[in-house]
């Protein structure tokens, strides 16, 4: 069995699931999902809930007893296999680590694993497993039908805790208006008759600041709280994407790649993923055909 520790919101949980699932698939074994880390109140980060159950994933959520037995393993990671059935492997910084593919059965993964390279060899399987468990709401279904027609462009603006929570603001920071202006200009030049679908946790900011220049635009503002997963599904219905420095919209664009094919699929991603770090290894974080823009 492979176990992966879940940490963060839906986008991060998807990266952790996909990496753990790929390793479990190599071994032909089951995947266990540890949710110990999701209540972030004590760590002064945004509290999260288990969100993978919105999708047809192939993992099993650890029981309370299993979570208790797993909770202390990261503290003794180098020696965990001497005192427990698990060999703990902790991610050593961002970027792709090739050694993950050769980790043995009974490995406990601790990290974010934000690289498509961990699971690109079984991308279609992962995409198939991430189909929704429940139907979309009537409002979302209407948006989905509209996004499936014509030259739909998903635009994601992540603000929320990137603005209000100091830890998140210092780590990530928000993308400025200039990034979106440049990305929208590129889309307008390359995509004829574009129709924009704007997703954000701050739609008011988007209405006031995105330079859409009277383009046909749908501000998707009805999915909040426990329904936020529907925004990710709707992003994946769009033909083209402008993503934020957010794993949430990363997955919307990546799933669109798998469902619709890469040919003619325009994805614009920010070069700056973390605040104060203008450059990072684009090969690890983004598929080769995505456009990385300052």
Beta strands, then each sheet from edge to edge (+ up, - down):
strand 1: 2-5
strand 2: 31-34
strand 3: 59-61
strand 4: 87-90
strand 5: 107-110
strand 6: 151-157
strand 7: 194-200
strand 8: 217-220
strand 9: 240-242
strand 10: 267-270
strand 11: 291-293
sheet 1: 3+ 2+ 1+ 5+ 4+
sheet 2: 8+ 7+ 6+ 9+ 10+ 11+
end
